[in-house]
Amino acid sequence: MVTDVLARPIPSTGRGRVTVAVAAAGLSSFALLYAPQAVLPQLAAEFGLDPGGASLAVGVATGALAVAVLPLAALSEIVGRRQMILVSVIASVLLGLLLPLAPSFDALLVMRALQGVAIAGFPGVASAYLMERLGAKGVAAAVGAMVAGNSVGGMAGRLGAGFVAEPLGWHGALLLVAAVSLVCALVTVCTLPPAGPRSRAGSADLLAGLRAALSRPSLLALYGVAAAGAGAFVALYNAAGFRLIRDPFGLAPAIASLLFLAYAMGTLSSAVAGRLAGRFGQGRVLTAAMLVTVLGTLLTLPDSLPVAVVGFLLLTGGFFAAHAVANGWSAARAPEGARGQVSGMYTLFYYLGSSVGGTVGSVVYAVAGWAWLVALTSAWLLLATSAIRLAARPEITKA
């Protein structure tokens, strides 16, 4: 087993650079990843698709990310975390700039798959990078700040694309998001601190790390939280745009895109959750966050716009709080020499859930309606919460 070489504690100014760099990378990556979600109705109209077919514009990218994240996380043990993050943000922005030129929906899906692979290099190694730079005591707050940046990116990408989709079309909307992401990527390139000494890992060491990443019940439960939470969250937001522009709401697409302002709640909750986890324990805070997500999901059932908005605020805040705690907890619980593999495994489950759950949820909505989608996603969230309480109980009591 390779022993990771931890960087020396860095001064406060260095910690500030790390925070700015990963927040900018998160904003860029997640704006690019989820911007098409805001223009799914426009894509469906132009290419003659139903909600399930249109949702592939999101699902293909997140699915490709899930497939690529573990190999790239393992590769980062050799080439270095910093190098992997920089290649990720640069390549994903370049593909984002080319995406509006796609001549057909099939071509768009191919480019989105490539973009998903490119994006995988950041979330797959970010928590491991932060763990090595800041240590166990600083990682919870740092991951909370990173997830806050991720939520800002998701909100900015969706909201920006949704607002300009009508005057500029989906081509102009995606181009605008890519241009903003380019600025954020340049910030990351200029501010991300140099990495520490590279790990000299061989293939046997990488496989041993992978086995270690699958050896603890608490880690398996956290992977389940990632998959169920992301699947439910993306499924609800994929279908929300279609629901809001139809009866009984009948909103214009630009007005419907205002729903993505709910991501501001996720930005706040993820940053706060990291600090609360350090005070009250990861297990308690994670359980509470998952239950808040379920409550918010149920509140979206009535055909009342104010109640639905409150529901989305709660489910968004709860989801991002749960994600921040689960991500940071998995990094802190990673066995020695397996941080990259644990980070990659968590991200794999997160985006596998996002891809499969988001697509399945969109199909369920198209066939059976919103109530059945709420029932399905609530069941996923409750199962994951139960898994944490059961599989991770010994470590929850220590948290």
ZIRAKA-V370686 format. One record per pair of residues at least 24 apart in sequence whose ideal C-beta (glycine too) atoms are under 8 Angstrom apart, sorted by the first residue. I is the first residue (numbers start at 1). J is the second residue. D is the distance in whole Angstrom. If there is no record, write none. Layout:
{{I	J	D} {I	J	D}}
This chain:
{{1	205	6} {1	208	5} {1	209	7} {1	212	7} {1	336	7} {1	337	4} {1	338	8} {2	77	7} {2	199	6} {2	200	7} {2	201	5} {2	205	4} {2	209	7} {2	337	5} {3	336	6} {3	337	6} {4	132	6} {4	199	6} {4	336	7} {4	337	6} {4	339	6} {5	196	6} {5	197	5} {5	199	7} {6	132	6} {6	135	7} {6	196	7} {7	132	6} {7	133	5} {7	195	8} {7	196	4} {9	134	8} {9	135	7} {10	133	6} {10	134	8} {10	193	7} {14	193	6} {15	134	7} {15	138	7} {15	142	8} {17	191	5} {17	192	7} {17	193	5} {18	130	7} {18	133	6} {18	134	7} {18	142	7} {18	192	8} {18	193	6} {19	142	7} {19	145	5} {19	146	8} {20	187	7} {20	191	5} {21	187	7} {21	188	5} {21	191	4} {21	192	4} {21	193	7} {22	85	8} {22	126	6} {22	129	8} {22	130	7} {22	142	8} {22	145	8} {22	146	5} {22	149	7} {22	188	8} {22	192	8} {23	145	6} {23	146	6} {23	148	7} {23	149	3} {23	152	8} {24	149	7} {24	184	4} {24	185	7} {24	187	4} {24	188	5} {24	191	7} {25	85	6} {25	88	8} {25	89	5} {25	122	5} {25	126	7} {25	149	8} {25	184	7} {25	185	7} {25	188	4} {25	192	8} {26	122	7} {26	123	8} {26	126	8} {26	146	6} {26	147	7} {26	149	4} {26	150	4} {26	152	8} {26	153	6} {27	149	5} {27	150	7} {27	152	5} {27	153	4} {27	156	7} {27	181	8} {27	184	5} {28	89	5} {28	92	7} {28	93	6} {28	153	6} {28	181	4} {28	182	8} {28	184	4} {28	185	5} {28	188	7} {29	88	7} {29	89	7} {29	92	6} {29	119	5} {29	122	5} {29	123	7} {29	150	7} {29	153	6} {29	181	8} {30	150	5} {30	151	8} {30	153	3} {30	154	4} {30	157	7} {31	153	4} {31	154	7} {31	156	5} {31	157	3} {31	160	8} {31	177	5} {31	180	7} {31	181	5} {31	184	8} {32	92	5} {32	93	7} {32	95	8} {32	96	5} {32	115	7} {32	119	7} {32	157	7} {32	177	7} {32	178	7} {32	181	5} {33	58	8} {33	61	6} {33	62	7} {33	65	7} {33	115	8} {33	116	7} {33	119	6} {33	154	8} {33	157	7} {34	58	7} {34	153	8} {34	154	5} {34	157	5} {34	158	6} {35	157	4} {35	158	6} {35	160	7} {35	161	4} {35	173	7} {35	174	6} {35	177	4} {36	61	8} {36	112	7} {36	161	7} {36	170	8} {36	174	7} {37	158	6} {37	234	8} {37	237	6} {37	238	6} {37	241	7} {38	157	7} {38	158	4} {38	159	7} {38	160	8} {38	161	4} {38	162	4} {38	165	7} {38	173	7} {38	241	7} {38	257	5} {38	260	7} {39	161	5} {39	162	7} {39	165	5} {39	170	4} {39	173	6} {39	174	7} {40	238	7} {40	241	6} {40	242	7} {41	241	6} {41	242	6} {41	245	6} {41	253	6} {42	165	5} {42	169	7} {42	170	5} {42	253	7} {43	105	7} {43	170	6} {46	170	7} {47	104	8} {47	105	4} {49	105	7} {50	366	5} {51	238	7} {51	239	6} {51	242	5} {51	362	5} {51	363	8} {51	365	6} {51	366	5} {52	359	7} {52	362	5} {52	363	4} {52	366	5} {54	362	8} {55	238	5} {55	358	6} {55	359	6} {55	362	4} {56	109	6} {56	359	7} {57	105	8} {57	108	7} {57	109	7} {57	112	6} {58	234	7} {58	238	6} {58	358	6} {59	354	8} {59	355	5} {59	356	8} {59	358	5} {59	359	4} {60	109	5} {60	112	5} {60	113	5} {60	116	7} {60	355	8} {61	112	4} {61	113	7} {61	115	6} {61	116	4} {61	119	7} {62	116	6} {62	234	7} {62	351	5} {62	354	4} {62	355	4} {62	358	7} {63	113	8} {63	116	7} {63	351	7} {63	352	7} {63	355	3} {63	356	7} {64	112	8} {64	113	4} {64	114	7} {64	115	8} {64	116	3} {64	117	5} {64	120	8} {65	116	4} {65	117	7} {65	119	6} {65	120	5} {65	123	8} {65	347	8} {65	351	4} {65	355	8} {66	120	8} {66	347	8} {66	348	5} {66	349	8} {66	350	8} {66	351	4} {66	352	4} {66	354	8} {66	355	6} {67	117	8} {68	116	7} {68	117	4} {68	120	4} {68	124	8} {69	120	4} {69	123	7} {69	124	4} {69	344	5} {69	347	5} {69	348	5} {69	351	7} {70	124	7} {70	210	8} {70	341	7} {70	344	4} {70	345	6} {70	348	5} {72	120	5} {72	121	5} {72	124	5} {72	125	7} {72	344	7} {73	124	4} {73	125	6} {73	128	7} {73	340	5} {73	341	6} {73	343	6} {73	344	3} {73	345	8} {73	347	7} {74	206	5} {74	209	8} {74	210	7} {74	340	6} {74	341	6} {74	344	7} {76	121	8} {76	124	7} {76	125	4} {76	128	7} {76	340	5} {77	199	5} {77	201	4} {77	205	8} {77	206	6} {77	209	7} {77	340	5} {78	198	7} {78	199	7} {78	200	8} {78	201	6} {79	198	7} {80	195	5} {80	198	5} {81	125	5} {81	128	6} {81	129	4} {81	132	7} {81	195	6} {81	340	8} {82	129	7} {82	192	6} {82	193	8} {82	194	7} {82	195	4} {83	195	7} {84	121	5} {84	122	8} {84	124	8} {84	125	5} {85	121	6} {85	122	5} {85	125	6} {85	126	7} {85	129	7} {85	188	7} {85	192	6} {86	188	7} {86	189	6} {86	192	7} {87	121	6} {88	118	6} {88	119	6} {88	120	7} {88	121	3} {88	122	4} {89	122	6} {89	184	8} {89	185	4} {89	188	5} {89	189	7} {90	185	6} {90	189	7} {91	118	4} {91	121	8} {92	118	4} {92	119	5} {92	122	8} {92	181	8} {92	185	8} {93	178	6} {93	181	5} {93	182	5} {93	185	5} {96	174	7} {96	177	7} {96	178	3} {96	181	6} {96	182	8} {97	175	7} {97	178	5} {97	179	8} {97	182	7} {99	174	5} {99	178	7} {100	170	8} {100	171	4} {100	172	7} {100	174	5} {100	175	5} {100	178	8} {101	171	8} {116	351	8} {120	347	7} {120	351	8} {123	150	8} {123	347	5} {123	350	8} {123	351	8} {124	343	6} {124	344	5} {124	347	5} {124	348	8} {125	340	6} {125	343	6} {125	344	7} {126	343	7} {127	327	6} {127	328	7} {127	330	7} {127	331	4} {127	343	5} {127	346	7} {128	331	7} {128	334	8} {128	339	4} {128	340	5} {128	342	7} {128	343	4} {129	195	8} {130	331	7} {131	331	5} {131	332	7} {131	334	7} {131	339	6} {132	196	6} {132	339	7} {133	193	7} {133	196	8} {136	332	5} {139	328	6} {139	331	6} {139	332	6} {140	274	5} {140	275	8} {140	277	5} {140	278	5} {140	282	8} {140	325	8} {140	328	4} {140	329	8} {140	332	7} {141	274	5} {141	275	6} {141	278	7} {142	274	8} {142	328	8} {143	274	6} {143	324	6} {143	327	5} {143	328	4} {143	331	7} {144	270	5} {144	271	5} {144	272	7} {144	273	6} {144	274	2} {144	275	7} {144	324	5} {144	328	7} {145	271	6} {145	274	7} {147	270	4} {147	271	8} {147	274	8} {147	320	6} {147	323	6} {147	324	4} {147	327	7} {148	266	8} {148	267	5} {148	268	8} {148	270	5} {148	271	4} {148	320	8} {148	324	8} {150	270	8} {151	263	5} {151	264	8} {151	266	4} {151	267	5} {151	270	6} {151	316	8} {151	320	5} {152	263	7} {152	267	5} {153	181	8} {153	184	8} {154	260	8} {154	263	6} {154	266	8} {155	260	5} {155	261	7} {155	262	8} {155	263	3} {155	264	6} {155	266	8} {155	267	7} {156	180	7} {157	181	8} {158	237	8} {158	257	7} {158	260	4} {158	263	7} {159	257	6} {159	258	7} {159	260	4} {159	261	7} {159	263	8} {161	257	8} {162	241	8} {162	253	7} {162	254	6} {162	256	7} {162	257	2} {162	258	8} {162	260	7} {163	254	6} {163	257	6} {165	253	6} {165	254	7} {165	257	8} {166	252	8} {166	253	6} {166	254	6} {205	337	7} {206	341	7} {208	337	7} {208	338	8} {209	335	8} {209	337	6} {209	338	4} {209	340	7} {209	341	4} {210	338	7} {210	341	5} {210	345	8} {212	334	8} {212	335	4} {212	337	7} {212	338	4} {212	341	7} {212	342	8} {213	334	7} {213	335	7} {213	338	5} {213	341	4} {213	342	4} {213	344	8} {213	345	5} {214	345	7} {215	335	7} {216	333	7} {216	335	7} {217	391	4} {217	392	6} {218	333	6} {218	391	6} {218	392	4} {218	394	8} {218	395	5} {218	396	8} {219	330	6} {219	333	6} {219	334	8} {219	342	6} {219	345	8} {220	387	8} {220	391	6} {221	384	8} {221	387	4} {221	388	5} {221	390	8} {221	391	4} {221	392	5} {222	326	5} {222	329	6} {222	330	5} {222	333	8} {222	346	7} {222	388	7} {222	392	7} {223	330	8} {223	345	6} {223	346	6} {223	348	8} {223	349	4} {224	349	7} {224	383	8} {224	384	5} {224	387	5} {224	388	8} {225	286	7} {225	290	7} {225	322	6} {225	326	5} {225	384	5} {225	385	8} {225	387	7} {225	388	6} {226	323	7} {226	326	6} {226	327	8} {226	346	5} {226	347	8} {226	349	4} {226	350	4} {226	353	6} {227	349	4} {227	350	7} {227	352	6} {227	353	3} {227	357	7} {227	384	8} {228	353	6} {228	357	8} {228	380	4} {228	381	6} {228	383	6} {228	384	4} {229	290	7} {229	293	7} {229	319	6} {229	322	6} {229	323	6} {229	326	8} {229	350	8} {229	353	7} {229	381	7} {229	384	6} {230	323	8} {230	350	5} {230	351	7} {230	353	4} {230	354	4} {230	357	7} {231	353	4} {231	354	6} {231	356	6} {231	357	2} {231	358	6} {231	360	8} {231	361	7} {231	377	7} {231	380	6} {232	293	7} {232	297	7} {232	319	8} {232	357	6} {232	361	7} {232	377	4} {232	378	8} {232	380	5} {232	381	5} {233	293	8} {233	315	7} {233	316	8} {233	319	5} {233	354	8} {234	354	5} {234	357	6} {234	358	4} {234	361	7} {235	357	5} {235	358	5} {235	360	7} {235	361	2} {235	362	6} {235	364	8} {235	365	8} {235	373	6} {235	376	8} {235	377	6} {236	297	7} {236	300	7} {236	312	8} {236	315	7} {236	361	7} {236	373	7} {236	374	8} {236	377	6} {238	358	5} {238	361	6} {238	362	5} {238	365	8} {239	361	7} {239	362	6} {239	365	4} {239	370	7} {239	373	6} {240	312	7} {242	365	7} {243	365	8} {243	370	6} {248	303	5} {249	303	8} {249	305	6} {259	309	7} {259	312	6} {262	309	7} {262	312	5} {262	313	5} {262	316	4} {263	316	6} {265	313	5} {265	314	8} {265	316	5} {265	317	4} {265	320	8} {266	316	5} {266	317	6} {266	319	7} {266	320	3} {266	321	8} {267	320	7} {268	317	7} {269	316	8} {269	317	4} {269	318	7} {269	320	5} {269	321	4} {269	324	8} {270	320	4} {270	321	6} {270	323	7} {270	324	4} {271	324	8} {272	321	7} {273	320	8} {273	321	4} {273	322	8} {273	324	5} {273	325	5} {274	324	5} {274	325	7} {274	328	6} {277	325	5} {277	328	7} {277	329	7} {277	399	8} {281	396	7} {281	399	4} {282	325	5} {282	328	7} {282	329	4} {282	396	7} {282	399	5} {283	388	7} {283	389	8} {283	392	7} {283	395	7} {283	396	3} {283	397	8} {283	399	5} {284	396	8} {284	399	7} {285	321	7} {285	325	5} {286	322	6} {286	325	5} {286	326	6} {286	329	7} {286	388	6} {287	385	6} {287	388	6} {287	389	7} {289	318	5} {289	319	8} {289	321	4} {289	322	4} {289	325	6} {290	318	7} {290	322	5} {290	381	6} {290	384	7} {290	385	4} {290	388	8} {291	318	8} {291	385	7} {292	317	7} {292	318	3} {292	321	7} {293	318	3} {293	319	5} {293	322	6} {293	381	6} {294	318	8} {294	378	5} {294	381	5} {294	382	6} {294	385	8} {297	374	6} {297	377	6} {297	378	5} {297	381	7} {298	374	7} {298	378	6} {300	370	7} {300	374	6} {301	370	7} {301	371	6} {301	374	6} {323	350	8} {329	399	8} {333	395	7}}
